[in-house]
Amino acid sequence: MREFGELLRTHRIGAGLTQQQLADFAMVSVRAIRDLECGRTRSPRAETVRLLAEGLRLDEDSRADLQQAGGRSAGRSAVAPPAPAGSAGLIVGREAESAALAALLTEAAPATDRRLVTITGVSGVGKTRLALEVAGELHFRHGWSVLWHPTQAAPSVDDDQNTVLVTDRRPDPRLLDAHPRLRVVVTARAPLGLPGEHVFPLGALADDAAVRMLLTHVHRVRPAFKPEPANQAALVGLVHALDGLPSALEFAAGWFMVYSPQHLLERLRSNPLDPTSAHLRDSLRLSLSTLDTDGRELLRRMAEGEDPGHDRSLGDLCVRGLVRRAGSRYEVLNLVRAAVLEPVPGPHLAGGVALTWPV
């Protein structure tokens, strides 16, 4: 049997989370996670194991394996805790989106078609964090029950109270018919195409919010760093180059231990993907590979500077968050453009989209 710390580290890295991110998701201290992973702590409490499993959003088999490695019962529970385990981590500049999503869910009557909401957007834009933020709002302010749905098994829903189900999987459409007081929030790269689905596209952070988020993460590695007139332009340039994507901003902040904002911006201009995480790079590549042939071809042409005109695939690219409106025109996100145009050896799909990242 694998050691608990080794298994925990494997799941964390597989989920693309830093120790700090997992701590935020699971409401467990970074020190506790560090001690577990390095083996200083070998017998975690049952509650700690549960919180870590929730933070990692493990399926039932993986959850049971983690419990067993921790010396706990491997008994499985198909019902998640009735309330969020805690904050989804740092969320900045999403006040309008959070309020709009909460209103959409609370105002949806049983007979309406707004009880299934799919949050769409490019990888790293913060879909899961927004969903968890709103779930917490519904629980703590409105008294709703909250269910997480990490597996294909049908969740257990209490029909005597309002409930929101948060999932990154395609839900069974019959759930809403069977449970009139249930709302479902799905996080996905693209709409699911289910009856009654309300699509909630999530775009990048505005400049001021993106700078605030970047600085918050920078202060975790350089507490004494201060924005000054001399570096303000570089900070704004950084959030533009990284498309205001929260996960890209968080990872890039780690480079402030090595580079000044000006030097990091120069590096980004030569290759926007260079200082981003491997997880984000892989997720972007997967987003591209799920496009149909027309969408991939249009994205490639736009990445090369061509005007999309009224191409019917443009709307799909916008809903997926790969393309955004800039004034009277549309533009491809910088990171997406770099992913599309980056030369990659190996098998490719039509439209130049590679199936794998370079090694």
VENWO-V483655 format. One record per run of one state. SS is the DSSP state (a for helix, b for strand, c for the rest). FROM is the first residue (numbers start at 1). TO is the last residue. Records with the same first field share a line. If there is no record, write none. Layout:
# VENWO-V483655
SS = FROM-TO + FROM-TO
This chain:
# VENWO-V483655
c = 1-3 + 15-18 + 27-29 + 39-45 + 57-59 + 70-94 + 108-115 + 121-126 + 143-144 + 149-162 + 168-173 + 179-181 + 189-196 + 202-206 + 222-228 + 242-245 + 258-260 + 271-277 + 290-292 + 304-313 + 320-322 + 327-328 + 333-333 + 342-347 + 349-353 + 355-359
a = 4-14 + 19-26 + 30-38 + 46-56 + 60-69 + 95-107 + 127-142 + 174-178 + 207-221 + 229-241 + 246-257 + 261-270 + 278-289 + 293-303 + 314-319 + 334-341
b = 116-120 + 145-148 + 163-167 + 182-188 + 197-201 + 323-326 + 329-332 + 348-348 + 354-354
